[in-house]
């Protein structure tokens, strides 16, 4: 059974061939173009099933499908989208078959000439490796050139471990804005990651048990975080503030929405 169907304003195609279910976005708001795409795609898959020449696929096509089908965490997808823009600019004109060790070497050389770090280049290659792994699964290529590429010349980023002294933290706290201060205190007192802290819901706070119940964590594993006296007092001060808007977030804007990244405020406090 083969059909075209609409998701929003875009037409999609779907068919089953030799027990394999295939679904793709036709990337068009026109039904006639989607039907032509369906027939062409079915013919390509039929040719591949008969052992005939496999159609060449551009990296751009593979990247589009990768983002449609990947089930990675939002943070990883956001990072990969940044990597994809670089890789598409440098390699997007090539088919998957044309991307070999030489093409990857050219990518590395081009990135180095712009002054980016080896760690950043490694992330570009990690993204390409993820795309090629999916392409192998789709039957678009047989192997991934990223796996065979020698990355020894690209140095691993050195882990940075840096703790503020009590004196440094006191200086930072005094220089911080009133909105930033409780964020800094809870960051130190709880050890929460930035995303966990800024996305903390009031429903996750148990004042009676003096703990936080986290469900949206980096590892996707729920956990409980005990609250020190200072952390408890800071949270109570935020919740009992008469000027606080109605919000499901502990840290919120005047309209009740979640605050964004307080990076500028933090950098300003560091500078002061």
C-alpha positions as CSV (number, residue, x, y, z in Angstrom):
1,X,0.0,0.0,0.0
2,X,1.3,3.4,-1.0
3,X,-0.1,6.8,-0.1
4,X,0.5,10.4,0.4
5,X,-0.7,12.3,3.4
6,X,-0.5,15.7,4.9
7,X,1.2,16.8,8.2
8,X,0.5,20.5,8.7
9,X,1.2,22.2,5.4
10,X,3.7,19.6,4.1
11,X,2.9,16.3,2.2
12,X,4.5,13.0,3.3
13,X,4.7,9.7,1.5
14,X,4.4,6.2,2.9
15,X,4.7,2.7,1.4
16,X,5.7,-0.8,2.3
17,X,8.1,-2.9,0.2
18,X,9.3,-6.4,0.9
19,X,8.2,-6.1,4.5
20,X,10.0,-2.7,5.0
21,X,7.8,0.3,6.0
22,X,9.1,3.5,4.4
23,X,8.0,7.0,5.4
24,X,9.4,10.3,4.2
25,X,8.6,14.0,4.0
26,X,8.1,15.1,0.4
27,X,9.1,18.6,1.6
28,X,6.4,20.2,-0.5
29,X,2.9,21.7,0.1
30,X,1.8,20.4,-3.3
31,X,0.1,17.0,-3.5
32,X,1.1,16.4,-7.2
33,X,4.8,16.9,-6.3
34,X,4.4,14.6,-3.4
35,X,2.9,11.9,-5.6
36,X,5.8,12.2,-8.1
37,X,8.3,11.9,-5.2
38,X,6.5,8.8,-3.9
39,X,6.7,7.1,-7.3
40,X,10.4,8.0,-7.7
41,X,11.2,6.8,-4.1
42,X,9.4,3.5,-4.7
43,X,11.3,2.9,-7.9
44,X,14.6,3.6,-6.1
45,X,13.8,1.1,-3.4
46,X,12.7,-1.5,-5.9
47,X,16.0,-1.1,-7.8
48,X,17.9,-1.5,-4.6
49,X,15.9,-4.7,-3.8
50,X,16.7,-6.1,-7.2
51,X,20.4,-5.5,-6.6
52,X,20.6,-2.7,-9.2
53,X,22.7,0.5,-8.9
54,X,22.0,2.3,-5.7
55,X,21.0,5.9,-6.2
56,X,23.5,8.5,-4.9
57,X,22.3,10.4,-1.9
58,X,23.5,13.9,-1.0
59,X,24.7,14.7,2.5
60,X,22.0,17.3,2.6
61,X,19.3,14.7,2.1
62,X,20.8,12.4,4.8
63,X,21.0,15.3,7.3
64,X,17.4,16.2,6.7
65,X,16.2,12.7,7.3
66,X,18.5,12.3,10.3
67,X,16.8,15.2,12.1
68,X,13.4,13.9,11.1
69,X,14.1,10.4,12.6
70,X,16.6,10.8,15.4
71,X,15.4,10.4,19.0
72,X,18.3,12.2,20.7
73,X,17.9,14.5,23.7
74,X,17.0,18.1,22.9
75,X,20.4,19.4,24.0
76,X,22.2,17.0,21.7
77,X,19.9,17.9,18.8
78,X,20.6,21.6,19.4
79,X,24.3,21.0,19.3
80,X,24.1,18.8,16.2
81,X,22.1,21.5,14.4
82,X,25.0,23.9,14.9
83,X,27.4,21.2,13.7
84,X,25.2,20.5,10.7
85,X,25.4,24.1,9.4
86,X,29.1,23.9,9.3
87,X,29.2,20.5,7.7
88,X,26.6,21.4,5.1
89,X,28.5,24.5,4.2
90,X,31.7,22.6,3.6
91,X,30.4,19.2,2.4
92,X,26.8,19.7,1.5
93,X,27.5,19.6,-2.3
94,X,28.9,16.0,-2.0
95,X,27.1,12.7,-2.1
96,X,27.6,10.3,0.8
97,X,29.7,8.1,-1.5
98,X,32.0,11.0,-2.2
99,X,32.7,11.8,1.5
100,X,35.9,9.8,2.2
101,X,39.0,10.3,4.3
102,X,40.3,12.9,1.9
103,X,37.0,14.9,2.1
104,X,37.1,14.7,5.9
105,X,40.8,15.8,5.9
106,X,39.7,18.9,3.9
107,X,37.0,19.6,6.4
108,X,39.4,19.4,9.3
109,X,41.9,21.6,7.5
110,X,39.3,24.2,6.7
111,X,38.1,24.3,10.3
112,X,41.6,24.6,11.6
113,X,42.3,27.5,9.3
114,X,39.4,29.4,10.9
115,X,41.0,28.9,14.3
116,X,38.5,26.6,15.9
117,X,39.7,24.1,18.6
118,X,40.4,20.5,18.0
119,X,37.5,19.7,20.4
120,X,35.1,21.6,18.2
121,X,36.3,19.7,15.1
122,X,35.8,16.4,17.0
123,X,32.2,17.4,17.6
124,X,31.7,18.1,13.9
125,X,33.0,14.6,13.1
126,X,30.8,13.1,15.8
127,X,27.8,14.6,14.1
128,X,28.9,13.3,10.7
129,X,29.5,9.9,12.3
130,X,25.9,9.9,13.7
131,X,24.5,10.7,10.3
132,X,26.5,8.0,8.5
133,X,25.5,5.4,11.1
134,X,21.9,6.2,10.3
135,X,22.7,6.1,6.6
136,X,24.2,2.6,6.9
137,X,21.0,1.5,8.7
138,X,18.9,3.0,5.8
139,X,21.0,1.1,3.3
140,X,22.2,4.3,1.7
141,X,25.9,3.5,2.2
142,X,27.8,0.4,3.3
143,X,30.3,1.9,5.8
144,X,31.0,5.1,7.6
145,X,34.1,7.0,6.5
146,X,34.2,8.7,9.9
147,X,34.9,5.4,11.7
148,X,38.1,4.9,9.6
149,X,39.2,8.5,9.9
150,X,42.3,9.0,12.0
151,X,41.5,11.5,14.8
152,X,44.7,11.1,16.7
153,X,45.9,14.5,15.4
154,X,42.9,16.1,17.1
155,X,43.6,16.6,20.7
156,X,41.0,15.8,23.3
157,X,39.7,18.8,25.3
158,X,41.3,18.9,28.7
159,X,38.8,18.5,31.5
160,X,38.4,21.7,33.5
161,X,37.8,21.4,37.3
162,X,37.5,24.7,39.0
163,X,35.9,25.4,42.3
164,X,35.4,28.9,43.7
165,X,36.8,29.6,47.1
166,X,34.4,30.9,49.8
167,X,36.0,34.3,49.4
168,X,35.5,34.3,45.7
169,X,31.9,33.3,45.9
170,X,31.2,36.0,48.5
171,X,32.7,38.6,46.1
172,X,30.6,37.3,43.2
173,X,27.4,37.3,45.3
174,X,27.9,40.9,46.4
175,X,28.5,41.9,42.8
176,X,25.4,40.0,41.5
177,X,22.0,41.5,40.7
178,X,19.1,40.8,43.0
179,X,17.6,38.4,40.4
180,X,20.9,36.5,40.0
181,X,21.7,36.1,43.7
182,X,19.2,33.3,44.5
183,X,20.3,31.4,41.4
184,X,23.9,31.5,42.5
185,X,23.1,30.4,46.0
186,X,21.0,27.5,44.9
187,X,23.6,26.5,42.3
188,X,26.2,26.2,45.1
189,X,24.0,24.7,47.8
190,X,22.3,22.0,45.6
191,X,24.9,21.3,42.9
192,X,22.1,21.3,40.2
193,X,23.0,21.6,36.6
194,X,22.0,24.9,34.9
195,X,19.1,23.4,33.0
196,X,17.9,21.6,36.0
197,X,18.0,24.7,38.1
198,X,16.5,27.2,35.7
199,X,13.7,24.7,34.7
200,X,12.9,23.8,38.4
201,X,9.1,23.6,38.8
202,X,7.5,24.6,42.1
203,X,5.7,21.2,42.1
204,X,9.2,19.6,42.4
205,X,9.9,21.4,45.7
206,X,9.0,19.5,48.9
207,X,9.5,22.1,51.7
208,X,8.3,19.7,54.4
209,X,10.8,17.0,53.5
210,X,13.4,19.6,52.6
211,X,14.2,18.1,49.2
212,X,13.7,18.6,45.4
213,X,12.2,15.8,43.3
214,X,13.8,16.1,39.9
215,X,12.4,14.3,36.9
216,X,13.8,16.2,33.9
217,X,17.5,15.3,34.4
218,X,20.4,15.0,31.9
219,X,20.5,11.2,32.5
220,X,16.7,11.0,32.3
221,X,16.8,9.2,35.7
222,X,14.7,10.9,38.4
223,X,16.5,11.8,41.6
224,X,16.0,13.6,44.9
225,X,18.2,16.4,46.1
226,X,18.3,17.4,49.8
227,X,18.1,21.1,50.7
228,X,20.4,22.8,53.1
229,X,19.1,25.4,55.5
230,X,20.4,28.1,53.2
231,X,18.9,26.6,50.1
232,X,15.5,26.1,51.9
233,X,15.5,29.7,53.2
234,X,16.3,31.0,49.6
235,X,13.5,29.0,48.1
236,X,11.0,30.2,50.7
237,X,12.0,33.8,50.1
238,X,11.3,33.4,46.4
239,X,7.9,31.7,46.9
240,X,6.8,34.2,49.6
241,X,7.7,37.3,47.7
242,X,4.5,39.4,47.4
243,X,5.6,40.7,44.0
244,X,6.1,37.2,42.6
245,X,3.9,36.5,39.5
246,X,1.9,33.3,39.3
247,X,4.2,30.8,37.7
248,X,4.9,27.0,37.7
249,X,8.6,27.8,37.7
250,X,10.7,28.8,40.7
251,X,12.7,31.2,38.6
252,X,10.4,33.2,36.4
253,X,9.9,36.4,34.4
254,X,7.3,39.1,35.3
255,X,4.8,37.4,33.0
256,X,5.3,34.0,34.8
257,X,7.3,32.4,32.0
258,X,10.5,30.6,32.6
259,X,13.6,32.8,32.6
260,X,16.2,32.3,29.9
261,X,19.9,32.0,30.2
262,X,21.3,34.5,32.8
263,X,24.7,34.4,31.2
264,X,25.0,38.2,30.6
265,X,24.0,38.9,34.2
266,X,26.6,36.3,35.4
267,X,29.4,37.7,33.2
268,X,28.6,41.2,34.4
269,X,28.9,40.1,38.0
270,X,32.2,38.3,37.2
271,X,33.5,41.5,35.6
272,X,32.5,43.7,38.5
